[in-house]
Amino acid sequence: ALPISARVGEDMALRCHLFPKLNAENMEIRWVNSRGNSSALLFLHRNGKDENEKQDPGYRGRAELMKDNIESGTVVLKIKKIKQSDEGRYTCYFSAETYYERAR
């Protein structure tokens, strides 16, 4: 995966897609930011809805999952007002009863 740069204070969009294209509406979609030995849950979409009770507090109100193309297996994580602490490796996971895929 290629590095993505953003300036502090800007918004950033991270795209993730399934290959081959599959409808991901009813899949679990999880975005995680890993830094060193720690990781933070940015966003969780499960059972057709967003479940952010376990979302890292640093991303509350700043992380949004754009689902315009979820039927074709593409989602975009939008992070508002980037902070220096947002640095790290972002990973997107798709899972269903019969399918599991990781993308970066």
C-alpha positions as CSV (number, residue, x, y, z in Angstrom):
1,A,0.0,0.0,0.0
2,L,1.2,3.5,-0.8
3,P,1.5,6.1,1.9
4,I,-1.2,8.8,2.0
5,S,-0.4,12.2,3.3
6,A,-2.7,14.8,4.7
7,R,-2.1,18.1,6.5
8,V,-3.2,18.7,10.0
9,G,-6.7,20.3,10.0
10,E,-7.6,18.9,6.6
11,D,-10.1,16.1,5.9
12,M,-8.9,12.8,4.5
13,A,-10.8,10.1,2.5
14,L,-9.6,6.4,2.5
15,R,-11.1,4.1,-0.1
16,C,-11.5,0.4,0.4
17,H,-13.0,-2.1,-2.0
18,L,-13.6,-5.8,-2.4
19,F,-12.3,-7.8,-5.3
20,P,-14.1,-9.4,-6.9
21,K,-16.9,-6.8,-6.4
22,L,-19.5,-8.1,-3.9
23,N,-22.4,-6.3,-2.2
24,A,-21.1,-5.4,1.2
25,E,-24.4,-4.0,2.7
26,N,-24.8,-6.8,5.1
27,M,-21.2,-7.5,5.8
28,E,-19.2,-6.3,8.8
29,I,-16.9,-3.5,7.8
30,R,-14.2,-2.5,10.3
31,W,-11.6,0.2,10.0
32,V,-8.6,0.1,12.3
33,N,-5.6,2.4,12.7
34,S,-2.4,0.6,13.9
35,R,0.6,2.4,15.4
36,G,3.4,0.4,16.9
37,N,1.9,-2.1,19.3
38,S,-1.5,-0.4,19.6
39,S,-4.5,-0.1,17.4
40,A,-7.7,2.0,17.5
41,L,-11.1,1.1,16.1
42,L,-12.2,4.0,13.8
43,F,-15.4,2.6,12.5
44,L,-17.6,-0.4,12.7
45,H,-20.6,-1.2,10.3
46,R,-22.4,-4.4,11.2
47,N,-25.9,-5.8,10.4
48,G,-26.6,-3.0,8.0
49,K,-25.9,-0.2,10.5
50,D,-23.1,1.8,12.1
51,E,-22.1,0.6,15.5
52,N,-19.8,3.0,17.1
53,E,-20.1,2.3,20.8
54,K,-16.6,0.8,20.7
55,Q,-15.1,3.5,18.5
56,D,-11.9,5.1,19.8
57,P,-12.9,8.4,21.5
58,G,-10.3,10.3,19.4
59,Y,-12.4,9.6,16.2
60,R,-15.9,10.2,17.6
61,G,-17.6,12.8,15.5
62,R,-14.6,12.8,13.0
63,A,-14.9,9.4,11.3
64,E,-17.7,8.7,8.8
65,L,-18.2,5.7,6.5
66,M,-19.4,6.8,3.1
67,K,-21.5,4.0,1.7
68,D,-22.5,5.4,-1.8
69,N,-21.0,2.4,-3.6
70,I,-21.4,-0.3,-0.9
71,E,-23.5,-2.5,-3.2
72,S,-20.4,-2.9,-5.4
73,G,-18.1,-3.5,-2.5
74,T,-16.6,-0.1,-2.1
75,V,-16.6,2.1,1.0
76,V,-14.8,5.3,1.9
77,L,-13.7,6.3,5.4
78,K,-13.8,10.1,5.8
79,I,-11.8,11.5,8.7
80,K,-12.4,15.1,9.4
81,K,-9.9,17.6,10.8
82,I,-6.8,15.4,10.7
83,K,-4.6,15.5,13.8
84,Q,-1.0,14.6,14.2
85,S,-2.1,11.6,16.4
86,D,-4.0,10.2,13.4
87,E,-0.7,9.0,11.9
88,G,-0.5,5.2,11.4
89,R,-1.5,2.3,9.2
90,Y,-5.1,2.2,8.3
91,T,-6.7,-1.2,7.5
92,C,-10.1,-2.0,6.3
93,Y,-11.7,-5.4,7.0
94,F,-14.8,-6.9,5.3
95,S,-16.3,-10.0,6.8
96,A,-19.5,-12.1,6.4
97,E,-20.4,-15.6,7.4
98,T,-18.8,-17.0,4.2
99,Y,-16.3,-14.2,3.4
100,Y,-13.3,-12.4,5.0
101,E,-11.0,-9.9,3.3
102,R,-8.5,-7.4,4.4
103,A,-7.5,-4.4,2.3
104,R,-5.3,-1.3,2.8
